[in-house]
Structure formats: structure tokens, C-alpha cells
Amino acid sequence: MPSPRVLIVDDSAVVRKILCDALASSTEIQVAGTASNGAIALAKIPQLNPDVVTLDIEMPGLDGIQTLREIRRLYSKLPVIMFSTLTERGAAVTLEALSLGASDYMTKPSNGHSLAGTMEQVRAELITKIVSLSKRDRATAMRAVTTVARPRRSAGQRVEILAIGTSTGGPNALAEVIPRLPEKFPVPVVVVQHMPPLFTALLAERLDSQSPLRVREAKEGSSLEAGEVWIARGDYHMTVVRAGTKPILRLNQDSPENSCRPAVDVLFRSVAQAYGPNVLAVVMTGMGSDGARGAAHIREGGGEVVVQDEASSVVWGMPGAVVSAGAADKICPLAEISHEVVHRVMVGREGTQVATP
């Protein structure tokens, strides 16, 4: 299979050169061409037929959001990676871009980075994203997947916490699942979405505005209550521990796991320890394998694991790793996950009527 072809779109000649030079050092990728603004990019796409587009958000003329809208109208399946600044405005616009169909994003290196540091960051992050996104679109065969059958949980082992892990494509997946959980959802929800600081706070605000449940960014020492959703803070691992009998949140900056902080594995291990068999975990779209070992911990403790299917995932790395590890109880399309979650949470809660919106 030929290497994926990339179109780089950025109004800065310096940034275009940095990206070209960084990507040229990889044997896995070809730079198909560059464009200095959105209009030129739209003209070049049919000529160059790229597999992936990297798109700057702030450009004169057609900005990144306007260009993205037009790309999605004309090329609905073409993967697009947005480039944004690590600022509150950059985070807000990036979330908007993701909601409009951007496949992923990358934050621009700060001015404090050396040229060598900038090149290394681009190589470490961008090449992996490009390869993963292009593989999904270029795949021709569906992989056979299986779930691990076992007896249903008993009434004495009802779900007492919902833990969710996701990454690439996760903000849109969360927007599909969290707002569909009912107002009287009887358990707390804890979420790891791979995102930097600022981004996670704005993601929580956006989901809170869309949902009947209260959604917040995690705070150290917060108590877990039914019907509340906590999003792990960017650059902090989130764990659940027992203070006496009461579950609370802890945050730490221990070393990254799976090159991630926050990491899904860290959260999943902690809920398995704190809740034993009373855990329901969901692993959705994302690159890499974060969450697979944690999902195995949850199942070994008697909990259940649901994963998003390949067809509805932007990248099937994380859920696919759970399936490969034999740690999935069920594989669901994204549109069915909220229904599956509510069904499993209500097992053992006789007389309680909760409908999915």
C-alpha cells in the first residue's frame, strides 16, 4: 500500500516549511503539496488527491473553519487535522472544528520551543495521526471481531459507576453519548478524553450545555454523586479512591502511561479497585491502545466493558485493542452506546423507570 499523501495548509511560510521538512524525514508519508490559504487548498484537493489534510485555523480570507465546512461538503470522508494554538480561543475554535467534522487536531508548538524541539514534536505527534487516519479511510476489509461471552451480572452486582475512555474522535462521540443519558441517571460518570489543559474545561462546558446531567472538569477531592459527569483535567491523571465508604476523585501528575496524561488505564485500574464488580466501562474511538489493560482489570474484577465498533470510530485503535485483548463484553455502533449503557445500568434496579432521551 502506498504511503499516505498529505496536503499542508497554513498561511505561514515558516510553518509550512517546518511541517514539510518534518514529514519529509518519514518514510511513511508523502507531502503531496502545500497551500497558503483555504481557497488555494480547495483548488488543490482535486488536483493532488491527498489522503489527509492538515489545516491551520487562523488564516486570512477563508479561515480554517470556513475551509473545513467546504471540505466536508465536497469530500465527506477526507481526514482533516486542525492546527490550533494552546489558548482558550484556540481550544474553543478547535472544539467547534471537531463538532463540524474535523478528524483530529494538534496544538502548535510554543515560541519557547527550539527548531529541533518543534521538528521532534511534529514527528512524534503528527506522523502517527496521519498514518492512523489514512489507514481507516484506505482499509478495504472488515476485521472479524468477537466478544467474550459470560454470565450476566446478578442483581447483587449492579453497576455503581460508569467509566469512559476515548481519544481521537472522542469529543463528537461523547456528544453523542453523554447528552442521551437520562436526567435521573443513577450512577456517577467519570471520563478520560485525551486532551491538553484548557481543552478539557471547555469540553466539559460544552457537554454540560447539551446534557441533562451536570458535566464538569475534575477537581481534586470531589465527591462522586449519581447523575454527575467528571471529565479528567488535561495533563493530570484522574483516579477514584475510597475515603471511608465515600468515593472521591484524586488528580496527579505521575508519569504518562501509553504516552498519555490523563490515561484511561490509570482511571480504569482505580475504578476496578474502588468498585470491584460494580463497574461498567466504555471504550470509544481513539488512537493507540490506552484502556486495554485497564479494561482487562475491570473484567477480571467482575465488571463489564462495552466498546465502540470499527465502522463508527474515527480510529479503531483503542476499542480494537480491548477486543484483541479479549476484554470486551459487547461491541456497539456509536448510536447504540447510550441505550446499551442505560440498559446495563438499570439491571438490578427493579421498579426504576429511566428512559433514554
C-alpha positions as CSV (number, residue, x, y, z in Angstrom):
1,M,0.0,0.0,0.0
2,P,1.5,3.4,-1.0
3,S,2.3,6.0,1.7
4,P,-0.5,8.4,2.6
5,R,-0.3,11.8,0.8
6,V,-0.6,15.0,2.8
7,L,-1.7,18.5,1.8
8,I,-0.4,21.1,4.3
9,V,-2.5,24.3,4.6
10,D,-1.1,27.2,6.6
11,D,-0.7,30.9,5.9
12,S,2.8,30.9,7.5
13,A,5.6,30.0,5.1
14,V,7.7,29.2,8.2
15,V,5.2,26.7,9.5
16,R,4.7,25.2,6.0
17,K,8.5,24.6,5.8
18,I,8.7,23.1,9.3
19,L,5.9,20.7,8.5
20,C,7.3,19.8,5.1
21,D,10.8,19.2,6.5
22,A,9.5,17.2,9.5
23,L,7.2,15.0,7.4
24,A,9.9,14.5,4.6
25,S,12.0,12.8,7.2
26,S,9.5,10.0,7.5
27,T,9.4,7.1,5.0
28,E,5.7,6.5,6.0
29,I,4.3,9.8,4.5
30,Q,4.5,11.8,1.2
31,V,3.9,15.6,1.2
32,A,1.6,16.0,-1.8
33,G,1.7,19.8,-1.7
34,T,1.1,22.9,0.3
35,A,-1.4,25.8,0.3
36,S,-1.2,29.2,1.9
37,N,-4.9,29.7,2.3
38,G,-8.2,27.9,2.2
39,A,-9.1,28.9,-1.3
40,I,-5.9,27.5,-2.7
41,A,-6.3,24.4,-0.7
42,L,-9.8,23.8,-2.1
43,A,-8.4,24.2,-5.6
44,K,-5.6,21.8,-5.0
45,I,-7.5,18.9,-3.4
46,P,-9.0,17.6,-6.6
47,Q,-5.6,18.0,-8.4
48,L,-3.5,16.4,-5.7
49,N,-6.0,13.8,-4.3
50,P,-4.5,13.9,-0.7
51,D,-5.3,11.2,1.8
52,V,-5.1,13.7,4.7
53,V,-5.2,17.5,5.0
54,T,-3.5,19.5,7.8
55,L,-5.4,22.8,8.2
56,D,-4.5,25.9,10.1
57,I,-7.4,27.5,12.0
58,E,-6.4,31.2,11.8
59,M,-5.9,32.2,8.1
60,P,-6.8,35.4,6.1
61,G,-9.6,35.0,3.6
62,L,-11.2,31.6,4.1
63,D,-10.2,30.7,7.6
64,G,-9.8,27.1,8.9
65,I,-13.5,26.8,10.0
66,Q,-14.8,28.0,6.7
67,T,-12.4,25.8,4.7
68,L,-13.3,22.8,6.8
69,R,-17.1,23.4,6.2
70,E,-16.4,23.4,2.4
71,I,-14.1,20.3,2.6
72,R,-16.8,18.4,4.5
73,R,-19.4,19.5,1.9
74,L,-17.3,18.3,-1.0
75,Y,-15.2,15.5,0.5
76,S,-17.1,14.0,3.4
77,K,-14.6,11.2,4.1
78,L,-11.3,13.1,3.7
79,P,-9.5,13.2,7.1
80,V,-8.6,16.7,8.3
81,I,-6.3,17.5,11.2
82,M,-6.7,21.0,12.6
83,F,-3.7,23.1,13.8
84,S,-4.5,25.4,16.7
85,T,-2.8,27.4,19.4
86,L,-2.8,26.3,23.1
87,T,-5.0,29.2,24.2
88,E,-8.6,29.4,25.4
89,R,-9.7,30.8,22.0
90,G,-7.7,28.1,20.2
91,A,-9.3,25.4,22.3
92,A,-12.8,26.8,21.7
93,V,-12.3,27.0,17.9
94,T,-10.8,23.6,17.8
95,L,-13.8,22.1,19.6
96,E,-16.0,23.9,17.1
97,A,-14.0,22.4,14.3
98,L,-14.3,18.9,15.8
99,S,-18.1,19.3,16.0
100,L,-18.1,20.2,12.3
101,G,-16.3,17.0,11.3
102,A,-12.6,17.6,11.7
103,S,-10.9,14.2,12.3
104,D,-8.3,15.3,14.9
105,Y,-6.3,18.3,15.9
106,M,-2.7,19.2,17.0
107,T,-1.6,22.2,19.0
108,K,1.1,24.4,17.6
109,P,4.5,24.3,19.4
110,S,5.0,27.3,21.6
111,N,7.5,30.0,20.8
112,G,9.7,28.7,23.5
113,H,10.5,25.5,21.5
114,S,13.8,25.3,19.6
115,L,13.6,24.4,15.9
116,A,14.9,20.9,16.8
117,G,12.2,20.6,19.5
118,T,9.5,21.7,17.2
119,M,10.5,19.3,14.5
120,E,10.6,16.4,17.0
121,Q,7.1,17.3,18.3
122,V,5.8,17.3,14.8
123,R,7.4,14.0,14.0
124,A,6.2,12.4,17.3
125,E,2.6,13.5,17.1
126,L,1.6,14.4,13.5
127,I,3.1,11.4,11.7
128,T,1.2,9.0,14.0
129,K,-2.1,10.9,13.5
130,I,-1.7,11.0,9.7
131,V,-0.9,7.3,9.4
132,S,-3.7,6.2,11.7
133,L,-6.3,8.4,10.0
134,S,-5.3,7.4,6.5
135,K,-5.4,3.7,7.3
136,R,-9.0,3.9,8.3
137,D,-10.1,5.5,5.1
138,R,-7.9,3.2,2.9
139,A,-9.0,0.0,4.6
140,T,-10.9,-2.4,2.4
141,A,-11.5,-5.4,4.5
142,M,-13.5,-5.6,7.7
143,R,-11.8,-7.5,10.5
144,A,-13.6,-10.3,12.3
145,V,-14.3,-9.3,15.9
146,T,-15.6,-11.3,18.8
147,T,-16.9,-10.6,22.2
148,V,-16.3,-12.7,25.3
149,A,-19.4,-14.4,26.5
150,R,-20.0,-14.9,30.2
151,P,-23.0,-14.9,32.6
152,R,-25.0,-11.7,33.1
153,R,-24.3,-9.9,36.3
154,S,-26.6,-10.7,39.2
155,A,-28.9,-8.2,41.0
156,G,-26.3,-8.0,43.8
157,Q,-23.7,-6.9,41.3
158,R,-25.4,-3.9,39.7
159,V,-23.5,-1.1,38.1
160,E,-22.4,1.6,40.5
161,I,-20.1,3.7,38.3
162,L,-19.7,4.3,34.5
163,A,-16.1,4.9,33.3
164,I,-15.5,6.1,29.8
165,G,-12.2,6.3,27.8
166,T,-11.7,7.9,24.4
167,S,-9.3,9.9,22.3
168,T,-9.3,10.8,18.5
169,G,-12.9,11.5,17.6
170,G,-13.8,11.4,21.2
171,P,-15.4,14.9,21.6
172,N,-18.0,14.0,19.0
173,A,-18.5,10.5,20.4
174,L,-19.0,12.0,23.9
175,A,-21.5,14.5,22.5
176,E,-23.4,11.5,21.1
177,V,-23.4,9.5,24.3
178,I,-23.5,11.9,27.3
179,P,-26.5,14.1,26.3
180,R,-28.5,10.9,25.8
181,L,-28.1,9.7,29.4
182,P,-31.3,10.5,31.3
183,E,-31.6,13.2,33.9
184,K,-32.1,10.7,36.7
185,F,-29.1,8.5,35.8
186,P,-28.5,6.6,39.0
187,V,-24.6,6.4,38.9
188,P,-21.7,8.8,38.6
189,V,-19.8,9.0,35.3
190,V,-16.0,9.5,35.0
191,V,-14.4,10.3,31.7
192,V,-10.9,10.4,30.3
193,Q,-10.6,12.2,26.9
194,H,-7.0,12.7,25.7
195,M,-6.8,16.5,25.5
196,P,-4.5,19.2,26.9
197,P,-5.3,21.8,29.6
198,L,-8.0,24.4,28.6
199,F,-9.4,22.0,26.1
200,T,-10.9,19.6,28.8
201,A,-12.5,22.5,30.7
202,L,-14.2,23.8,27.5
203,L,-15.2,20.3,26.5
204,A,-16.9,19.9,29.9
205,E,-18.7,23.2,29.5
206,R,-19.9,22.3,26.0
207,L,-21.2,18.9,27.2
208,D,-22.8,20.4,30.2
209,S,-24.8,22.8,28.0
210,Q,-26.0,19.9,25.9
211,S,-26.9,17.4,28.6
212,P,-29.5,16.8,31.3
213,L,-26.6,15.7,33.6
214,R,-24.2,18.1,35.2
215,V,-20.8,17.9,33.4
216,R,-17.6,19.4,35.0
217,E,-13.9,19.2,34.7
218,A,-12.4,17.1,37.5
219,K,-11.3,18.8,40.8
220,E,-9.1,17.2,43.4
221,G,-11.2,15.7,46.3
222,S,-14.6,16.0,44.6
223,S,-17.2,13.5,45.8
224,L,-18.8,11.3,43.2
225,E,-22.6,11.5,43.1
226,A,-25.2,9.9,40.9
227,G,-26.0,11.8,37.8
228,E,-22.8,13.8,37.7
229,V,-20.2,13.6,35.0
230,W,-16.5,14.4,35.6
231,I,-14.0,14.9,32.7
232,A,-10.3,14.3,33.6
233,R,-8.3,17.6,33.6
234,G,-5.7,17.9,30.8
235,D,-2.2,16.9,31.9
236,Y,-3.5,15.2,35.1
237,H,-4.3,11.6,35.7
238,M,-7.6,11.1,37.3
239,T,-8.3,8.2,39.8
240,V,-11.2,7.2,42.0
241,V,-10.5,6.2,45.6
242,R,-12.5,5.5,48.7
243,A,-12.4,7.9,51.6
244,G,-14.1,5.6,54.1
245,T,-17.0,4.4,52.1
246,K,-17.3,7.6,50.0
247,P,-15.8,7.6,46.6
248,I,-13.8,10.7,45.7
249,L,-11.6,12.0,42.8
250,R,-7.9,12.3,43.0
251,L,-5.6,14.1,40.5
252,N,-1.9,13.6,40.0
253,Q,0.9,14.3,37.5
254,D,2.6,10.9,37.7
255,S,4.5,9.8,34.6
256,P,2.4,9.4,31.4
257,E,1.1,5.9,30.6
258,N,0.8,4.9,26.9
259,S,2.3,8.4,26.3
260,C,-0.9,9.9,27.7
261,R,-1.7,12.0,30.7
262,P,-4.6,11.7,31.6
263,A,-4.5,8.0,30.7
264,V,-7.6,5.7,30.5
265,D,-5.6,2.8,32.0
266,V,-5.0,4.8,35.2
267,L,-8.7,5.6,35.6
268,F,-9.9,2.1,34.8
269,R,-7.5,0.5,37.3
270,S,-8.7,2.8,40.0
271,V,-12.4,2.2,39.5
272,A,-11.8,-1.6,39.3
273,Q,-10.1,-1.3,42.7
274,A,-12.7,1.0,44.2
275,Y,-15.8,-0.7,42.9
276,G,-14.9,-4.3,42.1
277,P,-17.6,-6.0,40.0
278,N,-19.9,-2.9,40.1
279,V,-18.2,-1.2,37.1
280,L,-19.3,-0.5,33.6
281,A,-16.6,0.7,31.3
282,V,-17.0,2.1,27.8
283,V,-14.0,2.5,25.3
284,M,-14.7,4.6,22.3
285,T,-12.8,5.9,19.2
286,G,-9.1,6.7,19.7
287,M,-5.6,6.0,18.5
288,G,-3.3,3.6,20.3
289,S,-4.1,1.0,23.0
290,D,-4.8,3.1,26.1
291,G,-7.6,1.5,28.1
292,A,-6.9,-2.1,27.0
293,R,-5.0,-3.1,30.2
294,G,-7.4,-1.2,32.3
295,A,-10.4,-2.9,30.7
296,A,-8.8,-6.3,31.4
297,H,-8.5,-5.2,35.1
298,I,-12.2,-4.3,35.2
299,R,-13.3,-7.6,33.6
300,E,-11.0,-9.6,35.9
301,G,-12.8,-7.9,38.8
302,G,-16.2,-8.9,37.5
303,G,-17.1,-5.6,35.8
304,E,-18.3,-5.2,32.2
305,V,-16.8,-3.5,29.2
306,V,-18.6,-2.1,26.1
307,V,-16.6,-0.8,23.1
308,Q,-17.5,1.2,20.0
309,D,-17.5,-0.7,16.7
310,E,-14.9,-0.1,13.9
311,A,-17.4,1.3,11.4
312,S,-18.5,4.2,13.6
313,S,-15.0,5.0,15.0
314,V,-12.7,7.7,13.6
315,V,-9.8,5.4,14.6
316,W,-10.4,1.9,16.0
317,G,-7.1,1.7,17.9
318,M,-8.3,1.9,21.5
319,P,-11.6,-0.1,21.2
320,G,-9.9,-2.5,18.8
321,A,-7.1,-3.1,21.4
322,V,-9.7,-4.0,24.0
323,V,-11.3,-6.5,21.6
324,S,-7.9,-8.0,20.7
325,A,-7.2,-8.4,24.5
326,G,-10.5,-10.4,24.9
327,A,-11.8,-7.8,27.3
328,A,-15.0,-6.7,25.5
329,D,-18.5,-7.8,26.6
330,K,-20.2,-6.1,23.7
331,I,-19.3,-4.1,20.5
332,C,-21.8,-1.4,19.6
333,P,-22.2,1.3,17.0
334,L,-21.8,4.7,18.5
335,A,-25.5,5.5,18.0
336,E,-26.4,2.5,20.3
337,I,-23.9,3.0,23.1
338,S,-26.2,5.2,25.3
339,H,-29.0,2.7,25.0
340,E,-26.7,-0.1,25.9
341,V,-25.3,1.8,28.9
342,V,-28.7,2.6,30.3
343,H,-29.9,-1.0,29.8
344,R,-26.9,-2.4,31.7
345,V,-27.0,0.3,34.5
346,M,-30.7,-0.5,35.1
347,V,-30.1,-4.2,35.6
348,G,-30.9,-5.0,39.3
349,R,-32.7,-1.7,39.9
350,E,-36.2,-3.0,40.0
351,G,-39.1,-0.6,39.8
352,T,-36.9,2.2,38.4
353,Q,-38.0,3.6,35.1
354,V,-35.4,5.5,33.2
355,A,-35.8,6.3,29.5
356,T,-33.0,7.3,27.2
357,P,-33.7,10.7,25.6
